[in-house]
Amino acid sequence: MPFDDLRSFLRALEKTRELVRIPFEVDPHLEITEFADRAVKSGGPALLFDAPKGSDVPAAINLFASMRRMELALGVGNVEEIASRIAGFLQMQKPQGFMDKLKMLPKLAEISSAFPKTVSDGACKEVIRRSDFSLDYFPILHCWPGDGGRFITLPMVFSRNPETGKRNCGMYRLQVYDGQTTGMHWQKHKQGAEHYRRLAASGKETRMPVAVAIGSDPATMYSAILPLPPEIDEMLFAGFLRGRPVEMVKCETSDLEVPANAEIVLEGYVEVGEMRREGPFGDHTGFYSLDDDYPVFHIECITHRKKPVYATTIVGPPPMEDFYMGKAVERIFLPLMRMQLPEIRDICMPAEGVFHNLILVSMRKSYPGHARKVMHAIWGLGQAMFSKVIVVVDEDVDVQNVAETAWKALNNIDPQRDIEFSMGPIDSLDHSSRLPNYGSKMGIDATAKWQSEGFTRRWPAVIEMSSDVKQRVDDLWKRAGLHRRS
Ligand SMILES: Cc1cc2nc3c(=O)[nH]c(=O)nc-3n(C[C@H](O)[C@H](O)[C@H](O)COP(=O)(O)O)c2cc1C
């Protein structure tokens, strides 16, 4: 059964010993970060701080910070199950006869149960504060010593495309400026920023309504980070993930809708043209991202549950909670990537690559230059455009095994011949590019080279023992008693 809300997920985590409650006072200023960092780095549990210093609201962190918790969050034994469900939909053929149609019914029912449902009221409105509200009520973290202030780190930010009315939900951090004002850190390439640009260009409105939901059932929270095409509603995808519609409720001050089960909702607007310094912030990269100008979010109303729980995360030197969230994205999106690039066998984004810095790709090579076609195609695929280094290897290489990939790739390349550079958009968090958001990428073709690619020498085989010898030595190994020593 999918989780009803954040608190039912917390209960399930506690029951399975995946969550530890901290009953004594811990400071949201740096101390919670140190707890969360130690927990994630040691394979520890999610943490629920019952008494964060300076607030009556408990703070939950590291909810997704292991593959096990990612699976619990998404209600699966293995995230590959979701990839298979997606692949099943993508392979759906037009039914040929009555039996085919009958077989399709469960799939159609699955789709129809994914659509979000508008409801008239929700737990997120148990308390409505139109005046006299302040963000100081919540245990918002000051994550790292060099941060520019306190940041809301796990928000679902809702906006609408002013031209089409389509909804977007993205996770963009919010720096607290005062009790009613935050930064709005939607990076240039993200959908929230696109909505803002379109509204500004229309010249019709000066205020863009924005609503921020904090803490919901885990599949809904998770959907905010998914790099979905702009036309796909994250709430529809969340409904697909949880197998039950997300119930949405209209905001008090705008027509935007938010998940009815949210713990906390901040309603407000972003004023066209208003910019303010945001950052620095200890970021996904493990470095501080530099301060820069971003729009400002003015809060007009806060609604919340009677006893809300504040959901948060920290990012920093990998691996952190976001690595596990990203790993699940990698697995879930592989079938979608393979729909456009069926030659791709597998991809891997190792933790050290912090999502955008490194992507390892194995592929079935069919024609000269094929590996380069794949790297250029990846640079053209949604947020995969940020991939700073792409390493392409043959299909027999297990890219989940980074050591094997490095060994084979490094043997296979003639650097001058096999490495190419390309210019293009760069992740806003990259501190090394010559300009913000624009710089170079590197593609490494580490596949075996062919004559048709101009390689005229012989290409050697990888060393492998013959299987009959292996079998014989299996027995001899035991005879020598060596199996007892390993
Ligand atoms: C914990 C966490 C924090 C994030 N913070 C930001 C952020 O501050 N700004 C941003 O543009 N993207 C941020 N992202 C990445 C976006 O959520 C992600 O790119 C998402 O797909 C954006 O949605 P969109 O395509 O609908 O804009 C964050 C991701 C995670 C996991």
The ligand as an SDF file (V2000), in Angstrom:
LIG
                    3D

 31 33  0  0  0  0  0  0  0  0999 V2000
   18.0270   17.8690   -2.4570 C   0  0  0  0  0  0  0  0  0  0  0  0
   17.9540   18.5130   -3.8050 C   0  0  0  0  0  0  0  0  0  0  0  0
   18.0440   19.8990   -3.9000 C   0  0  0  0  0  0  0  0  0  0  0  0
   17.9780   20.5160   -5.1490 C   0  0  0  0  0  0  0  0  0  0  0  0
   18.0950   21.8830   -5.2140 N   0  0  0  0  0  0  0  0  0  0  0  0
   17.9930   22.5030   -6.4110 C   0  0  0  0  0  0  0  0  0  0  0  0
   18.0530   23.9200   -6.4810 C   0  0  0  0  0  0  0  0  0  0  0  0
   18.2290   24.6250   -5.4920 O   0  0  0  0  0  0  0  0  0  0  0  0
   17.9060   24.4960   -7.7070 N   0  0  0  0  0  0  0  0  0  0  0  0
   17.7020   23.7570   -8.8500 C   0  0  0  0  0  0  0  0  0  0  0  0
   17.5370   24.3450   -9.9220 O   0  0  0  0  0  0  0  0  0  0  0  0
   17.6710   22.4020   -8.8080 N   0  0  0  0  0  0  0  0  0  0  0  0
   17.8060   21.7670   -7.6130 C   0  0  0  0  0  0  0  0  0  0  0  0
   17.7560   20.4010   -7.5540 N   0  0  0  0  0  0  0  0  0  0  0  0
   17.5860   19.6210   -8.7910 C   0  0  0  0  0  0  0  0  0  0  0  0
   16.1650   19.7150   -9.3030 C   0  0  0  0  0  0  0  0  0  0  0  0
   15.2440   19.4110   -8.3060 O   0  0  0  0  0  0  0  0  0  0  0  0
   15.9700   18.8000  -10.5050 C   0  0  0  0  0  0  0  0  0  0  0  0
   16.8390   19.2230  -11.5260 O   0  0  0  0  0  0  0  0  0  0  0  0
   14.5450   18.7520  -11.0030 C   0  0  0  0  0  0  0  0  0  0  0  0
   14.4460   17.8380  -12.0700 O   0  0  0  0  0  0  0  0  0  0  0  0
   14.0730   20.1020  -11.4610 C   0  0  0  0  0  0  0  0  0  0  0  0
   12.7420   20.0080  -11.8740 O   0  0  0  0  0  0  0  0  0  0  0  0
   12.2190   20.7440  -13.1830 P   0  0  0  0  0  0  0  0  0  0  0  0
   12.8180   20.0180  -14.3570 O   0  0  0  0  0  0  0  0  0  0  0  0
   10.7510   20.5490  -13.0970 O   0  0  0  0  0  0  0  0  0  0  0  0
   12.6380   22.1550  -13.1070 O   0  0  0  0  0  0  0  0  0  0  0  0
   17.8210   19.7510   -6.3170 C   0  0  0  0  0  0  0  0  0  0  0  0
   17.7270   18.3580   -6.2120 C   0  0  0  0  0  0  0  0  0  0  0  0
   17.8020   17.7370   -4.9750 C   0  0  0  0  0  0  0  0  0  0  0  0
   17.7270   16.2490   -4.8910 C   0  0  0  0  0  0  0  0  0  0  0  0
  1  2  1  0
  2  3  1  0
  2 30  2  0
  3  4  2  0
  4  5  1  0
  4 28  1  0
  5  6  2  0
  6  7  1  0
  6 13  1  0
  7  8  2  0
  7  9  1  0
  9 10  1  0
 10 11  2  0
 10 12  1  0
 12 13  2  0
 13 14  1  0
 14 15  1  0
 14 28  1  0
 15 16  1  0
 16 17  1  0
 16 18  1  0
 18 19  1  0
 18 20  1  0
 20 21  1  0
 20 22  1  0
 22 23  1  0
 23 24  1  0
 24 25  2  0
 24 26  1  0
 24 27  1  0
 28 29  2  0
 29 30  1  0
 30 31  1  0
M  END
$$$$
